[in-house]
Amino acid sequence: MRVSESIVNTSSNINPNSRPPPPQPEPAAPSTGDDTTNEAGNDVPEPMAPLQTHHTHISEHVCNILWALLLSLKLSHNKKIEAKNLVRVDKDTNHQINPINFPDPGSPQASIISLTEEDKANLCNPSIVHELFDLMPQYIISWLTAEDVHTKELKRKHDESLKDLVKGCKPF
């Protein structure tokens, strides 16, 4: 029996915290009888990747703790998570390019800690950005850069419309 054939859909089961469990993979299609060859035509079956369980913070208590963290701690944790995710992507890329030398695929990426609207508003304050810049993950720096470009573009358009308005006025 293949590993994927032993998994069943447990969506009708309810776990102790009254939430349904995460979706499970569907059973594999029936065998065609040719399970002894791999893509290269060898008689050795390719190893099956271990099943990965998606982990997330489903507890309301844990989510509340993470959301209550200071902005500096959220940014610091997210920067560490982002760095670990890059290592995972690199490991998975190496595995896909050369599975013989890199037999283990990268694990699934970890989720970052979400920022509140108040956190996002604080990050629009230049003095806070300056103070926390070294703690910021790259995705936050990219977001702030895009916001800055967008703001400057809106200001430029506004300034141009004022110039057009002034040009259209006739002197007394």
N, C-alpha and C positions, 0 to 999 in steps of 0.2 A: 504494500500500500504506500502510495506517495504521501508526503507530508501534507500537501494541499488538499488531498482527498479526505483527510481526517478532520478538517475544519467544517463546522456546521454553522449555520446562521442562528445566532442566539438572540435575535432582536426581540423575541417575545419574552425573554427572561428579564426580570427587573432586579437590579442590584440593591443592596441594603439602603442606599441613600435615595431610593425611588427614582432613579434615572436609568434609562435603558443603557446597556453597555454599548461601546462603540461598534460600528458595523464590522462584520467579519467578512473575509473573502468568501466568495461562492465556491462550492466544490468544483474541482477540475473536471474538464470534459472527459468522457469515457476514453479509455486507452484504445489506440488504433492497432495495438499489437506490435508496434515497431518501437518499443521503448529502449532498445539496446544500442541505438546509435545516436550520436550527437550531431550537431550541425556540420562538423568536419567529416562525417561519415565514419568515424571510429566506432568500435564496438563497446566503448566505455561510456556509460551515461554521464552527462555533465552533472556536477553536484548542484543540489538545490540550495538556494540562498535561504538562510534561516528566516523564519517569519518575524517581522518586526511589529511590535505593538505600539500604536500611537499613544504617546503619553501627553497629557495636557492637564492643566489645573482645573478639574471639574468641581472642586470644592469651592463653594461660595466664600468660605472662611479664608482659604488660601488666596483667592482673587482679591479679597478685601485687604489682606495684609500687603500684597504686592502693590495694589493701587495706592495704599497709604504711605508707601515709602517716600522719603524725600526725593526731589527731582535729581539731586546729585547721585543718590544711590541707584535710582532707576537707570540713569545714563551709564553709570559705572558697570552695573550688571549687564546692561544691554551691549556695552562695548566688549565685555568678556564673551558673551553669547555669540556676538557677531564674529569674533576672532575664531572661536571654536567651530562655528558653522563654516567658515572659510576653509579650515583644516578638513572638515568632513567633505566638502565639495571637492577639494584637491585630492583627497584619498579616493573618492568615488570616480573622479576623472581618470586618475592613474589606473584604477581597476578596469574601467571601460576601455582604455587604450591598450593596456597590457595586463590581462587577467592572470597570466602565468607568473609574472614577477610581482604583481599586486593582487593576491588572491582574495583579499577581503574588501568588499565594497564599503563605501562610507556609510555611516549610520544616518538616519533621517535628521534633518536640521531641527534644532531646538527653537521654540518660539520665544520671541522677545517679550519683555514686559511692556504692556500698552501704556501710553501716556494719556493723561486726562486732558480735557480741553484747557484747564488751568495751566497744566504743564506746557502745553503748546503755546499758550499766550505768553507765559514767562520766557519761553525760548525766542520770542520776538523782541525781547528787550535786549539791546546790544550789550549793556553792562553785565547781564546775567550770562549771555553767550560768552563774553570775554572771560568771565570768572570760571565757567564750567567747560570751556572749549576742550581742554585736555581729557575730560571724561566722556566726551561725545563719541558715539559710534559713527562710522562713515555715513550710514543712511540718514542720520540726523543732520550732519554737515551738508549732505547733498540736498536734503529737503530745505534747509535754511537758505542755501545758495539759490535754489529754484524760486523760493519765495521772494528773495531779494531781487532777482532778475525780473520777476513778475511785477513787483512793486515799482521798480524803476521804469518798466515799460508802461505801466498805467500812468505814472507821473509824466513821462515824456508825452504820451498821448494827450493828457490833460493840458500840459503846457502848450502843445501844438494847437489844440482847440482854442485856447485863450488867445494865442497869436492870430489865429484866423478870425476870431471875434473882433479883435482890435483892428485888423486890416479892413474889416467890413464896415467899421464905423467911419462916418464922414465928419470932418472937422467942422466946427461951428462957424 
